[in-house]
Amino acid sequence: MVLAIHGQAARRAEGALRIDCTVNGQSRSIDGVWEGESLLYVLRERFGLFGSKNACEQGECGSCSVYLDGKLVCACLVLGGQANGRDVVTIEGVDGAAVQQAFVDAGAVQCGFCTPGLIVAAHDLLRRLPHPTDAQIREALAGNICRCTGYGKIIAAVHMAAT
Amino acid sequence: MEFFQPSSWTEALEIKAAHPDATPIAGGTDVMVEINLDHGRPSSILDLTRVRELTEWGMDDGMLRVGAGVTYARLIDELGDRMPGLAMASRTVGSPQIRNRGTVGGNLGTASPAGDAHPPLLASDALVEVASTSGSRRVSIHDFFTGPKRNAMRKDELIAAFLVEPAGGAQQFSKVGTRNAMVIAVCSFALALDPARRRVRTGIGSAGPTPLRASEAERFIEGVLEEENLWDRRTDVTESALKRFGELVAMASRPIDDVRGTAAYRRQALAVLARRCFAWAWSSPSMGRRPAGPKGP
């Protein structure tokens, strides 16, 4: 069987780009980055931060949600070079203990693949709206897909984290 | 692959002139998908996120001039009152993550028939300001889309901004998809009422090779409103007139069967969307009538 490997994963050639940015409060620099490389690839494969997950590579699933200059974004849709001089916060650096504990307590984690992205997205919601309604939670988490389909408990977890 | 990161608009235009094949990138919601999935590999990339001029908006001779790099999230927050139709469409774009990055400039550059910003821009008679080192020009949105993912830009040009008049009356937008979020439109419809000029404007999305305008539907309903003096009386438009308006909008579309829906479904849905959008807009508080709930007729 031949597995189709495409896009960022198929990338082999080194590039000539240098990126200097802040990741989770620390200054990070990297040389030889391929110019088409996504911030997600840089975070995982070059900085060894594997919390942000790589799934759809098209902004559909939210598994790679991170903060870029304080804005919630999909790291797969940010070009590595666009992060130059910017401030990146990943799941590893998010002050999300309360949200994480609520996900555990509510049973909102099944296979766990979507969890880091959901924690970051829920964290972003709760800092804007400390007591969101069901509808506001659904709207805020609409870009994060859980293929175990455990949405009921995820929404319950966000309510728990909000109290 | 070359990577350019200009810090000013002048520098960006110079790079585009020297490298006309360079692919501009802003929010990356289209360009990065191409690269990540290996659908295409640009020879060079021109990152526009450092160009401050593109992120600004302001008034320009009575029109709102909005930089091509203003994100959907900012458009909703900062301009929702002055361009309600475009704000409604912006709220249906992707997810919070996508709205924090995606821009109307990117939507226009990609020029997909399904781009959510396009129908409200058509309904607002928007202008697209494009520029090169030899100067800038403003293209009517009605002349901007030339084919599927094709627009009227030259290879040395970049999109600077779009311009619309602040809304003079009610605007509406409606879109059909399988979910409320993360949906490429099966079809969409935008409407703008302009009581001062007694004009109705429309935009159809995802139901033709380009975004389209339903000119005949506009003329028909303007005729009805004029004939029955409804702009002054502000009473209800008859069911039969609304139905005919919807039919004419559907007839203006040129849909195909594809993975998201059939041509027949799109026509059917557009007739419903158009009829509802008109009824919602006509009964909205901004048209000087008592508020009505968002229920379709």
Chai-1 contact restraints between the chains, C-beta under 6 A:
chainA,res_idxA,chainB,res_idxB,connection_type,confidence,min_distance_angstrom,max_distance_angstrom,comment,restraint_id
A,H6,B,D38,contact,1.0,0.0,6.0,A-B,restraint_1
A,G7,B,N36,contact,1.0,0.0,6.0,A-B,restraint_2
A,G7,B,L37,contact,1.0,0.0,6.0,A-B,restraint_3
A,G7,B,D38,contact,1.0,0.0,6.0,A-B,restraint_4
A,Q8,B,N36,contact,1.0,0.0,6.0,A-B,restraint_5
A,L17,B,F3,contact,1.0,0.0,6.0,A-B,restraint_6
A,E35,B,M1,contact,1.0,0.0,6.0,A-B,restraint_7
A,E35,B,F3,contact,1.0,0.0,6.0,A-B,restraint_8
A,G36,B,M1,contact,1.0,0.0,6.0,A-B,restraint_9
A,G36,B,I35,contact,1.0,0.0,6.0,A-B,restraint_10
A,E57,B,N36,contact,1.0,0.0,6.0,A-B,restraint_11
A,Q58,B,V33,contact,1.0,0.0,6.0,A-B,restraint_12
A,G59,B,T29,contact,1.0,0.0,6.0,A-B,restraint_13
A,G59,B,I98,contact,1.0,0.0,6.0,A-B,restraint_14
A,K71,B,N100,contact,1.0,0.0,6.0,A-B,restraint_15
A,L72,B,P96,contact,1.0,0.0,6.0,A-B,restraint_16
A,L72,B,Q97,contact,1.0,0.0,6.0,A-B,restraint_17
A,L72,B,N100,contact,1.0,0.0,6.0,A-B,restraint_18
A,V73,B,Q97,contact,1.0,0.0,6.0,A-B,restraint_19
A,V73,B,N100,contact,1.0,0.0,6.0,A-B,restraint_20
A,V73,B,R101,contact,1.0,0.0,6.0,A-B,restraint_21
A,C74,B,Q97,contact,1.0,0.0,6.0,A-B,restraint_22
A,L77,B,G28,contact,1.0,0.0,6.0,A-B,restraint_23
A,L77,B,T29,contact,1.0,0.0,6.0,A-B,restraint_24
A,L77,B,M32,contact,1.0,0.0,6.0,A-B,restraint_25
A,V78,B,G28,contact,1.0,0.0,6.0,A-B,restraint_26
A,L79,B,G28,contact,1.0,0.0,6.0,A-B,restraint_27
A,G81,B,F3,contact,1.0,0.0,6.0,A-B,restraint_28
A,Q82,B,D47,contact,1.0,0.0,6.0,A-B,restraint_29
A,Q82,B,T49,contact,1.0,0.0,6.0,A-B,restraint_30
A,A140,B,P96,contact,1.0,0.0,6.0,A-B,restraint_31
A,A142,B,S95,contact,1.0,0.0,6.0,A-B,restraint_32
A,A142,B,A181,contact,1.0,0.0,6.0,A-B,restraint_33
A,G143,B,S95,contact,1.0,0.0,6.0,A-B,restraint_34
A,G143,B,P96,contact,1.0,0.0,6.0,A-B,restraint_35
A,G143,B,Q97,contact,1.0,0.0,6.0,A-B,restraint_36
